[in-house]
């Protein structure tokens, strides 16, 4: 065990928060998975527990491996991965697979493994690293809008354009995170206003084309619009049904909750182990459980900002913020949907909801953050050695 801890680098508090979120996810997922088990014609909920456990184990393996990679390598890797991501997104659009009745163009099957993979989550991480690389490159340089279109915004809009047809919420989140990162990176605000306007114009054009040629985009735009309309007007739709059940679950939890495994709404609430896991947590563990989860994400955000602030390079700072902020933002959206502060989006609760791709890509992003903070620790240790060489030598002897 001591050997393991010696090999773990980076911000120890981030490691602790991530481990705690993973541990706290087991009972809610195990409880909520009973709905999936019985709907599938069986009653083996333990299989879902084992599956979630294996997803987390692989996720932590990814996080451990990535945090060992010097973060400067991610600068070049992002250039290589952007074309790879575009190819994967193209394959997903053409050969997407239905997963538990969800949209057919979000997942692809991994050959010979029998597992599915949601390519948009990988695209999100890669794109944020790519944007951080470009912004660090132009830092303190005078740039024009025209100069940044090809190296920055063309890749961004290509990736977002390929995600949009199947997943509007993910596209919107990525675009917002890119704009925020560009703002933090010192990109001129007047250019960001132009880019935001262009993005909204392209979205409107896409909706009009989808309405004009519905055979190419069956149901997706209608689904988005119905969710927004039901949120604003309170109309009875499937999304409204989900929200109502989620609110019943939250109201039932009160302060202390019904107890582990005693949720009743998990039997009626669709996606209770993924999209609406927060409602199940509050039903079983009460307001106390919900506040605890929210506190952990806020604590994670605080440590992400600290890690960014301590980084020794501009790229490191932007890299941490670029891959870290979307994790917390996605968590807040998931919780906001459960309490009807936001329309239904289909976003999972990072590290807690069931689902392999979401867990793996979250762990990938956290591994990158830990790689940046590990470099800072390495520099600090080197400075200590240079300041106190005799003391270090005596300790070694």
Phi, psi and omega in degrees: 000321179297322178298320179297314181294328178293328181276350178274118181248176178088187183295112183294330179291325175295317175304315183295316181296314180297316179297320180294317177299318179296316180296317181292345182281339189297308184294314177299319179294318179297319180291311184291334182291345179299327177298315179294322182296313182287327177293330179281002178091005179233193180217018184271082179288337181297330178298323178290325177297313180296319179298315178296320179299315181293323176299318180291320179299314178295322178298316179291329175295318176298315181298317180295314181296317182292323183290347176276346181277126176304130190294342179296335180292336181292337179299310179286324180298326181296324178295322180287322188281337180301311176298323178298316180297318179298320177295315180298319179294322177296316177297321180297318179296324184274327187231029181303153184242141176286128177238112181053039176080001181283174186306140190283350186247026178257333185241152168235152178276136175276119184301143174068359182249332181076023180243155177254157184220130179267107189291334183296331180289320175294318180301322180299311181295313182299317182295320180294322177295318180298316180295319178299320178299313182294316182295323178291329180291324183261005181303135179067014175250147176277120182239156175250158180301319182298321181293332184268351184297308185290309184284337184249300193278331177298311175300321180299310183288332175295313179297312182295323180295331180275339176274325187308314185303331183250343188209088182292318184297317178296319178300314181295320180294314180298315181299316179297318180294322178296317179296317179297316180296320178297321177296314180294332179277002176088014178291135185307134184296323181296328176288322179296323177298318179295319180294317179298317177297320178296320179297317179294323178295319179292325177295316179297320178296320179297316180297318179296319178293321179294325177288324182285327181233071185295339181293338179273338182225065184296124169075338189295307181297320178299322178296314179301313184294322180293324178294317179293318180294319180294327178291319184276328185253349181072029180284156181277106176226180178298320178297320179296322177299317179298314181297318180299315179295323178295320179291325175296317179299316181294317179295327181290333183289328183051226185275312189257347179086169180277345181111157181302129177080002186258014177296138177260328184286346177298338179281346183240337186273115177297148179055040183291338180265358182231277186296326184243031180295332181296323178295321179293322178299315180292322179297320184271330185240004173072188179301325180300316179294318179296317179294323178299314179297316180297320179298320180296320178291322177293324177294319177298317178300317179299316180291327177296316178296319178297315179298321178293317182295327183276351182297146184272355180227160177296319179300318179298317179298311182291327179297313180298313180293322183295319181266342183271317182300319179300331179296309182291321180297318178297321178297317180295321178295316179302315180291324179294323178297318183297329181256014176062038171263356184207147178296158179298128185241335184085013178276135181277169176266109188306132177072354180245313179297151174288157181128120187292311186300315180300315180295315183296316183287329174295318178293325175300313180297318180292325176300322177295317178300316180294328177297319179294314181291331177294323178297320178297319178296321180297317179296319181295318178296320179296321178296321179295321179295319181292327181281324184230064183295322182292322179295317179295321180294319179295322178294323180294318180290000000 
